[in-house]
Amino acid sequence: MRRRALLATAATSLPAIVAGCTSSGGFSRSNAVAEASTARLELTTITDAELPTKVLYTVRPAEGDDATAQLFDSILDGGATTKGTRPPLPEQQHIAYQEGVYELSYDIIEETPATRYSVKVDIVTDSVTESEAIQFADLPEVDQNEFAAHGLADGDPVGIGTTFLYTDAEREQSVLVPESEYSYITWDDGTEAEWIVDDAYDTTLNTYRYTAKQVATAADYGRQMRERLVFALGELPEAQQDIVETAITEGQYIVGPDETPSDALVALANQFRGHEQAHRLDEDGEGDLSGPYLVQYQGDVYWTTLVVQRDAFQTTAG
């Protein structure tokens, strides 16, 4: 009965409570209303196996063709090479992928001069000048490949700006760069697009050879996080307990931007001081009070987000 009374009171006394949540990965400022609040507390139960994706660079396999996941699978299958002007995956950093946590390293085994072109595949507003148009099927393979790499091979959608990358050898085969021979591209289904080259700059196409080592299973990594970072909220005074239970039951406890935090919330926030924020095992926790924590409450472990505005929420250690 007391909890039901508490929730009814909270709903009327905190008019700034709104629907919304932080993005996965923990502490986030993407919720503009929540960011403007004087204080916010969220608690969500979490398992050890779920913890790595909250703090690590995470590769999430998607439905269908997922180039990043396919690359990661190839790396785990004994190493892989891939090309890019920048590394497609970070090295010497813990990465979560499916049921494991890994660390990648790479060597650059080849460097190829290339040019990146800023281009527009635009909607045709006037009639197409036939002498300045080319059928997509008649484009050289290097040009067709660039269209395909950007999902533009079928001519739909058009009206976008993007960049096309050509090595020096590919550029020699192209009819679209550096100086385009055509202003329009047409498709067999009648689709038309205006072709515009805006700018160009030199770059290098690197060939990266990746290898991986497994740091831990996801569950073991999460267990190490929990053992290192969790702290317990013990027997709380009733007012502090009400705040925590509201955050659990309602999804969040908010003190609106025009409200003053209660003494109970100030005292509760003070219990977070001196504890490390949730973080990767290969880094140190941040020192600011606002952030993500691992909290144990009444036997359960919670991914906990505490956000306080410095100019309106002052607590002192002790």
N, C-alpha and C positions, 0 to 999 in steps of 0.2 A: 504494500500500500504506500509506503514511504517513497519508493522509487516512482510510482505513478504520479504521486503528488508533486515530486520533484520535477518530473518532465513537464507536467502541465504548467508549473511555475516558470520553468526555464523558457517555455515557448512564449509566455506573455511578457517576461521581464527582459528578454533579449531580442528586441525587434530587428536587430541587424542580422540575425541568422538567416542564411539563404542556402538554397540548394547549390551543391558544388563540391568538388574534391580536388586534391592535388593529383598530378599525373604520377604514373608509376615511376619509381626511382626516388621516391621520398619527398624531401623538402622542395617545394616549388613555389615560385611567385607568379605562376600563370593565372591564378584566380585573382582578378583585380579587386573584387570586393573583399576577399579574405586578406589580401595584402594590406588593404586600408584599415582593417580592423585593429583595435588596440591590442588584442591578444587572440590566439587561436590554439586549441589543443585537439589533436586527433589521435586515436588509438585503434589499431587494427591488428587482430591476431595474425601471427605469421609462423610458418614452419621453418626449420633449418634450411631445407632445400630451396625455399623461396627467397631466402635472404640475399644470395649473391646478385640476383637480378635487380635488387634495390640499390646497389651501390656500385656495380661494375658496368663497364662497357659490355653491352649484351647483344649478341647476334640472335635474332628471333626468326626461325624459318617461317616463311609465309606460304600461303597456298599458291600452287603453280610454280612458275619459273622464278627462283630466287637466287640470283647470281652470287650474292654474298654468302648465303648458306652453302651453296654448291662449292664455292671456293674454300670455305672452311672445312667441308667434308673432304675435299681433295688434300688439303694440308694435313689433316689428321690421318689420311690414308697413306702417308709417307712423304709428304712434301708436295709443293705445287709452285708453278710459276704463273705470274699474271702481269699484265702491263697497265701502266697508268702514269700520269704526270705527278701523282702523289701517292703515297702508300694507301691502298684500299682498306687496310686493317692496321691498327696500332701495334707496335712491338714493345717488348719489355714492360708489359702492363697486363694485369689480370683481366681476363675476358670470360664472360659466362656464355656457354653454348650448350643447350639442351641439358644433359645431366651432369655436366662437368665444368670445371674452371681451368683455363689454359693460359699459357704465356707464349706469345709468338716472337719469333725473330726472323729477320730477312737480310738478304744480301742483294745489292743491285748488280746484276750480272751483265747488263747491257744498257747503254744509253744511246738513244736515237734522236737526232734533231727533229723537231716538229714545229708546227705552227697551229695555234688555236685561233679560229675565226669566229667573231661575233656575227651571227646571221639572223635573218628573219624569214620564216616561212609564213607569208602573210596572206590574208584574204584579198582576193582580186576585187577591186571596187569598180574598175572599168573593164572594157573588153580586152581580151588577150590578143596581143599582136603575134600572129602566127610565126613570123620570121624570127621572133625573139623567144619562142617557146620550144621546149623539148619534152618528149614523152618520158615519163619516169623509167619505163622499161628500156629506153635507149641510153640512159645514163651509164657511164662507166661503173664497174663493180665497186670501186672505192667510194663513189658518191652514193650509190644505193646502200652500201653498208652503213654509212654515216646516218642516213635517213632511218634505216632500220634500227640502229642503236638508240635512236631517240623516239622510237615508236611512231615514226612519220612515214613509213614506207607505203601506207595505203592512202596517204593524202588527207587523212582525217585523224585528229583535228589539225587545222591550220590557224594562223593568227597568233603565232608565238615567236618569241625571241629565244635563242639558245646559242650554244657554241658547238662548232664542228672541229674535230682534231684531225690533222693530216700530217703524216711524216713527209719528209722532203721527197721521198720516192713516190708516195701516194699523190702528192700535190702535182707531180709531173703527169699523172694519169687523169687528173680531174679536169672536168670542163666547167666546174662551178667556182673554183678558187685557183689562184688568188684573184685574177680578173675574170669574172664570170662571162661566159659566152652567151648566157641566156638570162632573161629576166622573168621567165615564167616556166613552171613545170606543170604538166597535165598528166592525168591518169586515164586509164581505159574506161572507167565508169563515169567520166565527165568531170571529175574533181579537178579544180584548178588552184594554183597557188602562185603568189608572187615571190620571187627569190631575190633577197637583198643581202649583200655582204657589207657590214658596217665597219668592222675594224679587224685587226689582226695583231697578234704578238707572238714572239718566239718562245718556245718552251722546249722541254726535253721529255720524251716518252721513255720511261724507265721500265726495264723488265726486272721484277722482283721475284726472288726465290724464297719462299716462306717455309719455315719448319716450326713445329709446335712441341711443347712439352706440357703434360697435364700437371697442374698444381694440386688439384684435389677433386674429389667428386663434389657436386653442388651441395649435397647434404653435409659432407664433412667440412667444407668451407664455411657453410652456415653455422655449423656447430662451433667451429673455432671463433667465429664472429660473436656468437651468443656468449660463449664462455669468457671471452675477453671484454665484451662491451656491455652486457646486460647489467642493469642495476634494479634493485627491488624497491617498490613502494610498499612499505610495510603497513602496519596498522595506522590508518589515517584518521584524523578528526573527521567528524561527520560532514562538515562543510566541504572539506577537500575530497572526501570520498564521493560526495554528490557530484562534484565537478568531473571527476574521473569517470563515473558511471554514466553521466550525461554524454561525455565524449564517446564512450563505447557504444551506448545505445542509440544515440542520435547521429553518430558519424563524426560529430565535431562539437566542441564547446567554443563559443565565440563571445568575445566582449566587443561590442560595436565601437565604431570610431569615435562616437561622442560619449562613450561610457567610461567609467573609472573601474579598473579591476578591483575586485574584492580583496580584502586581507587574506582570505583563504586561498585565492588564486596566486597571490604574491608569495605566500608561504609555500604553496605547492611548487611553483616555478623555482623557488630557491633550492628545492631538493635536487633539481637537475644540475645545479652548479657543481663543478668538480668532477663531473662524469664526462667521459669521451662521447662525442657524437658517433653515430653509426658511420662506418667508413670501410674502405677496402683494407685488407690485411697488410698490404704493401705501402700504406701511407698512415700518417698520423691524423687524429681527429681534429676538427676545427675547434677554436676556443670560444666562439661566440655562443651566447645562450640560445638564440634561435637556431633550429635545425632539427635533424632526425635523430632519434635515440632508440635504443632497445630497452624496453621497460618490462619488468616482471610484476604482474599484479594479480593477486589471488591465484597463483599457480600457473597462470598463462603468460606467454611472452607476446608482447605487442610491438609492432612497428609504430613508433610514436613521433608525431610532429608537433613541436612547440614553436610558435611564432609570437614574438613580442615586439612592439614598437619601442625603440630605445627612448624616444623623447617623451613617451607617455607612460612607460612601464619601467619603473626603477626598482630593482631588488638588490639586496646586499647579501654578501656571503655571511653564513652563520646561522 
